[in-house]
Amino acid sequence: MRICTVTGRLNGLFPGHAGTAGLYFVEHEYFDSPVTPLLDPAEISAWNEALERPAP
């Protein structure tokens, strides 16, 4: 996926918060044990569901 596609999608899903959303994605994909998690582990399923099935 091209970078402009990623930023465009993040801006569409999280207007005004695309940079923060990008941090969540990086943490979720690449950090096994972050020092300070950005997302509560109990909320990961809801986070993934919202990304896979965004509200119309």
C-alpha positions as CSV (number, residue, x, y, z in Angstrom):
1,M,0.0,0.0,0.0
2,R,1.4,3.4,-0.9
3,I,2.0,5.9,1.9
4,C,-0.5,8.5,0.5
5,T,-3.1,5.7,0.5
6,V,-2.4,5.0,4.1
7,T,-2.5,8.6,5.3
8,G,-5.6,9.3,3.2
9,R,-7.4,6.3,4.8
10,L,-6.3,7.4,8.3
11,N,-7.4,11.0,7.7
12,G,-10.8,9.6,6.5
13,L,-11.3,7.3,9.5
14,F,-9.8,9.6,12.1
15,P,-10.1,13.2,11.0
16,G,-7.8,15.4,13.1
17,H,-6.3,12.4,14.7
18,A,-4.6,10.5,11.9
19,G,-1.1,10.8,13.5
20,T,-2.3,9.3,16.8
21,A,-4.1,6.5,15.0
22,G,-0.9,5.8,13.1
23,L,0.9,5.4,16.4
24,Y,-1.7,2.9,17.5
25,F,-1.2,0.9,14.3
26,V,2.6,0.8,14.7
27,E,2.3,-0.3,18.3
28,H,-0.3,-2.9,17.5
29,E,1.7,-4.4,14.7
30,Y,5.3,-4.2,15.8
31,F,5.7,-3.8,19.6
32,D,5.4,-7.0,21.7
33,S,5.6,-5.2,25.0
34,P,5.5,-1.4,24.8
35,V,6.7,0.6,27.8
36,T,3.5,2.6,27.9
37,P,0.7,1.0,25.8
38,L,-1.4,3.4,23.9
39,L,-4.4,1.0,23.8
40,D,-5.8,-1.0,26.7
41,P,-5.3,-4.7,25.8
42,A,-8.9,-5.3,26.8
43,E,-10.0,-2.9,24.0
44,I,-8.0,-4.4,21.1
45,S,-10.9,-6.5,19.8
46,A,-13.2,-3.5,19.7
47,W,-10.4,-1.4,18.0
48,N,-9.9,-4.1,15.3
49,E,-13.7,-4.4,14.8
50,A,-14.1,-0.7,14.3
51,L,-11.2,-0.7,11.7
52,E,-12.6,-3.7,9.8
53,R,-16.2,-2.5,9.8
54,P,-16.3,1.3,10.0
55,A,-19.6,3.0,10.5
56,P,-21.1,4.3,7.3
